[in-house]
Amino acid sequence: MSKEHVFEVVKNVIIEVLPDIKPEQIQIERNLRELGANSIDRMEVVTMSMEELDLKIPLMSFAQVSNIQGMVDVLVENYASVESN
């Protein structure tokens, strides 16, 4: 699965969780806190993105993630490892 596809999934989830955010505000290098997301919102974005991509990843995998790019990278890496099994 491409990073672009995963980013689109994450972007759609962010819009769902944070309806006041305009799509053009969501850039891959930004972090969710900059977009106004609190810790619960951020957790929702992660869990809903995993559901959309049909992935089960330990939440601790996202502990060091500091921006949307990092979240997309973790999702892509784990998707690739699931596909290879």
One Martini backbone bead per residue (centre of mass of N, CA, C, O) as a GRO file, in nm:
protein
   85
    1MET     BB    1   0.098   0.035   0.021
    2SER     BB    2   0.074   0.361  -0.011
    3LYS     BB    3   0.139   0.659   0.133
    4GLU     BB    4  -0.085   0.816  -0.009
    5HIS     BB    5  -0.318   0.637   0.082
    6VAL     BB    6  -0.274   0.658   0.385
    7PHE     BB    7  -0.296   0.965   0.399
    8GLU     BB    8  -0.590   0.979   0.301
    9VAL     BB    9  -0.708   0.822   0.533
   10VAL     BB   10  -0.607   1.005   0.760
   11LYS     BB   11  -0.735   1.264   0.655
   12ASN     BB   12  -1.032   1.166   0.673
   13VAL     BB   13  -1.023   1.115   0.977
   14ILE     BB   14  -0.954   1.399   1.068
   15ILE     BB   15  -1.214   1.526   0.951
   16GLU     BB   16  -1.402   1.356   1.131
   17VAL     BB   17  -1.277   1.439   1.416
   18LEU     BB   18  -1.211   1.744   1.277
   19PRO     BB   19  -1.450   1.937   1.130
   20ASP     BB   20  -1.292   2.232   1.131
   21ILE     BB   21  -1.107   2.112   0.926
   22LYS     BB   22  -0.932   2.168   0.645
   23PRO     BB   23  -0.783   1.989   0.406
   24GLU     BB   24  -0.546   2.205   0.347
   25GLN     BB   25  -0.431   2.184   0.654
   26ILE     BB   26  -0.339   1.893   0.579
   27GLN     BB   27  -0.011   1.806   0.653
   28ILE     BB   28   0.235   1.571   0.685
   29GLU     BB   29   0.431   1.762   0.879
   30ARG     BB   30   0.219   1.781   1.075
   31ASN     BB   31   0.050   1.803   1.376
   32LEU     BB   32  -0.232   1.746   1.562
   33ARG     BB   33  -0.202   1.976   1.764
   34GLU     BB   34  -0.197   2.208   1.547
   35LEU     BB   35  -0.509   2.121   1.472
   36GLY     BB   36  -0.649   2.074   1.778
   37ALA     BB   37  -0.569   1.808   1.907
   38ASN     BB   38  -0.622   1.596   2.141
   39SER     BB   39  -0.554   1.300   2.287
   40ILE     BB   40  -0.821   1.168   2.198
   41ASP     BB   41  -0.814   1.247   1.903
   42ARG     BB   42  -0.547   1.106   1.835
   43MET     BB   43  -0.645   0.821   1.907
   44GLU     BB   44  -0.875   0.814   1.703
   45VAL     BB   45  -0.706   0.843   1.450
   46VAL     BB   46  -0.546   0.586   1.487
   47THR     BB   47  -0.778   0.374   1.521
   48MET     BB   48  -0.939   0.449   1.262
   49SER     BB   49  -0.709   0.397   1.064
   50MET     BB   50  -0.672   0.101   1.129
   51GLU     BB   51  -0.958   0.015   1.054
   52GLU     BB   52  -0.953   0.110   0.756
   53LEU     BB   53  -0.680  -0.083   0.709
   54ASP     BB   54  -0.692  -0.349   0.870
   55LEU     BB   55  -0.530  -0.301   1.153
   56LYS     BB   56  -0.300  -0.441   1.410
   57ILE     BB   57  -0.155  -0.218   1.644
   58PRO     BB   58   0.036  -0.124   1.876
   59LEU     BB   59   0.017   0.178   2.034
   60MET     BB   60   0.327   0.197   2.103
   61SER     BB   61   0.418   0.249   1.803
   62PHE     BB   62   0.322   0.573   1.846
   63ALA     BB   63   0.493   0.713   2.076
   64GLN     BB   64   0.724   0.861   1.871
   65VAL     BB   65   0.519   1.024   1.730
   66SER     BB   66   0.506   1.374   1.587
   67ASN     BB   67   0.349   1.317   1.312
   68ILE     BB   68   0.186   1.228   1.032
   69GLN     BB   69   0.424   1.088   0.898
   70GLY     BB   70   0.477   0.886   1.129
   71MET     BB   71   0.204   0.747   1.113
   72VAL     BB   72   0.222   0.656   0.822
   73ASP     BB   73   0.480   0.487   0.853
   74VAL     BB   74   0.368   0.281   1.055
   75LEU     BB   75   0.137   0.181   0.878
   76VAL     BB   76   0.305   0.090   0.633
   77GLU     BB   77   0.499  -0.106   0.775
   78ASN     BB   78   0.268  -0.291   0.887
   79TYR     BB   79   0.138  -0.360   0.619
   80ALA     BB   80   0.386  -0.493   0.493
   81SER     BB   81   0.412  -0.722   0.712
   82VAL     BB   82   0.133  -0.846   0.656
   83GLU     BB   83   0.168  -0.904   0.348
   84SER     BB   84   0.430  -1.099   0.384
   85ASN     BB   85   0.258  -1.335   0.550
   0.00000   0.00000   0.00000
